[in-house]
Amino acid sequence: MAGIAVAFFLLPLWQASNTSSLRRYRLIVSASAIFIVVAVTLYLSRGEPESVSAMVTSSMTQSAPHAVGAASNNGTTTAGSMEQAAVRLAQRLRDGNASDDDWKLLQQSYEFLGDTEGATLAQQHRVKSDLTVTEAPAAEPVDATLASRLAPFQQRVSSNPKDSEAWLAIAELNRTARNYAPANAAYEHVISLKKMTAGSWADYADSVASQSNSLNNPQTVRALDAALKLDPDQLKALWLKASLMHETGKYQEALTGWQKLASLVSKDSSDYKLIEDNINEARMLANGKSVSANPVTPPSAVSIAGRVDVDASVKSKVGTDMMLFVFAKPVDSPGPPAAVLRVPVKSWPVSFLLDDSLSMIPTRKLSQFKSVNVQARLSRSGQALPQAGDIQSEVTLADTQANKPLVLKLSKVVE
């Protein structure tokens, strides 16, 4: 309407004008400016300005999946606003006029929120029957520390979607924070750019397996094969491949994998003893013998018990809505903790028991390590990743075979 009005206004002037071409050109530029200002003003006052936000969100999501809504300008989470945006988008798509990119945006929005049902339906170009904000499931908020670490890399991929190093950084930060869905999405961007290394293929395999709670899935198998094709001696890929062979009952192939690992790992490493135990188990299973004949200590016999208390110097900083974590990390083996306990605090002191039931991944259990570092952390956000304001204990070295109770004192505020 604004364009038509401007055209009717200018046409008589144009026809009657005897001015030069330069003046006519300036007239066109001025008319275009008037058209843009009037059109935007009318749209903002009478149209659907929320669509502008959806278009910006769509653009950002296509260049950086799962980044939208992760953090606001001050680093805090905006899961609620993302939830509302997803519902509004779903309502618009339900009414028609939806492109494939719109459906992809809706799918990624639901994946960010942890809504598997919504993401699956969006992939099929369908929407949920119930589109109320209050009932749509939301993901746990990303803590401020992780959001601030992700922000510069998300900005990089927004301006340059082919920045493979930034995508890998996003993948690694999310993987170590156990946010496997956005981690895997970032790895898949790097795969599409053909910039994966043997190490990144192995990390992708680990992330997919952790998300699905199994190594036996097509993505993990493909990733491990790709990693070992690039580097046949890639330690993490060899470890996961041997574990996969064990999980699928291919014990002879698992035995071959563990034996190769043993030839590459230092005998002084704590991993070497674990590999030896796996070799013995795989050999017996390959020969049809019972695993019960294995002399390795049964997992149920290994545990670390103790209690966590609060030092008087930080007692005033302890809230009633904080979550307590107790971690056991192998001393000489980099990677995730062998056991993690997460428990809400009702009163002090808090007793704890760490054992194999608290392992993060099936192939990395407390009973497989001789020495671990144990630490307690009281989290304000409820997230495992430390952030400012959390209160933690000193790291305590523990022998998994000693059966000696520990006392962990929360005394240090995380800056």
Residue, then its C-alpha position, 0 to 999 in steps of 0.5 A: m500500500a505504501g509503495i502504491a501511494v508513493a508511486f501515484f505521488l511521484l508519477p505525475l512529478w516524473q512525467a512533468s519533470n524536465t530535470s536532468s537524469l541525475r536529478r531523476y536518479r535522486l528522485i528515485v532514491s528519495a522515493s525508495a527511502i520514503f517507501i521503506v520508512v512508511a512500509v516498516t512503520l505500517y508493519l510495526s504498527r499493524g502487521e506481525p512484528e514477531s515474524v521479524s524475530a522469527m526470521v532472525t532466529s531462523s537465520m541464526t539457527q541455520s548457521a549455529p544450531h542450538a545456539v539460539g536462546a542459549a544465553s542472553n546478553n548477560g550470560t544467563t539462560t533464556a529457555g523460557s523465551m525459547e520455549q515461547a518462540a517454539v510454540r509461536l512458530a509451531q502455531r504458525l506452521r500449523d496454520g500453513n505457509a511453511s517452508d522446509d527451513d521453517w520445519k527445520l527451525l522448529q525441529q532444532s528449537y525442540e531439540f534445544l529444549g529437550d522435547t523429543e516428541g516435538a522434534t520428531l513431529a517437526q521432522q515429519h512436518r507435523v506439530k504437537s496437538d497441545l501447544t501451550v507454553t506451560e506444558a511444553p518440556a524445557a531443557e535444563p538451563v545452560d549455566a552461565t560459565l558454559a554460555s560465556r565460553l560458547a558465546p564467542f564461538q557461536q558468534r564466529v559461526s554465525s558470521n562464518p558458518k564454515d569456521s570448522e575450528a569454532w564448530l569443534a570448540i562448540a562441540e567439545l564444550n558441549r560434550t564435556a558439559r554432557n550436552y550431547a545433542p548440541a555437541n553432536a549437531a556441531y560435530e555434524h557441521v564439521i563433518s559436512l565441512k570435511k574437516m574432521t580429524a581422527g581425534s574429533w571423529a573419536d570424540y563424536a563417537d563418544s558423544v553419540a554413544s553417551q547420548s544413546n547409552s550404547l556404542n552399538n549405533p550406526q553413527t558411532v560405528r561410522a565415526l570409529d571407522a573414520a577415526l581409525k582410517l585416518d589414524p590406526d593408532q588413535l587411542k580413544a577410537l581403539w578403546l571405544k572400538a574394543s568396547l563396541m566389539h565386547e558390547t556386540g559379543k565379538y569377543q575375539e575382535a575385542l581381544t585384538g583391539w585390547q591387545k593393540l591398545a596394550s602395545l601403545v600404552s605405557k605400562d606405568s599408566s593406570d590405563y594399562k592395568l585396566i586394559e590387561d583386565n579387559i584382555n583377560e576378560a575378552r580372552m575367556l569370553a572368546n574361548g567360551k569361558s565364564v566371566s566369573a572365573n576372572p580374578v578381577t575384583p567384582p565391581s560391587a566390592v569397590s566403593i568410597a564412602g564418606r560425608v560432606d560438611v560445610d566449613a564455618s567460613v562459608k556457612s552464610k553462603v550456603g542456600t537451601d536450594m543448592m545441589l551437591f555433587v561428589f566426583a571421583k576422577p581417576v588420577d592418571s587417566p584423563g576423561p570423565p569422572a569414574a563416578v558422580l553423585r548428585v543429591p539435593v541437600k536437606s541437612w548437614p552433614v551429607s553422607f555419600l557412597l560412590d560405586d560402579s552404579l554411579s559411572m558416567i559411561p559403561t566402560r569407565k567405572l570406579s572399580q577399574f581404577k586404583s586411585v581417584n581424586v574425590q571432590a565435593r561441590l555445592s552448585r547453585s545452578g544444579q549443573a555439574l560444571p563449576q561456576a562463580g558462587d559454587i562452594q567446593s572442597e579440596v581435592t582428596l586422594a582416595d584408594t578405591q581398595a582401602n575402604k577408608p571413609l572420607v571427610l570432605k569440607l566445603s570451604k572454597v567459593v568458586e570465583 
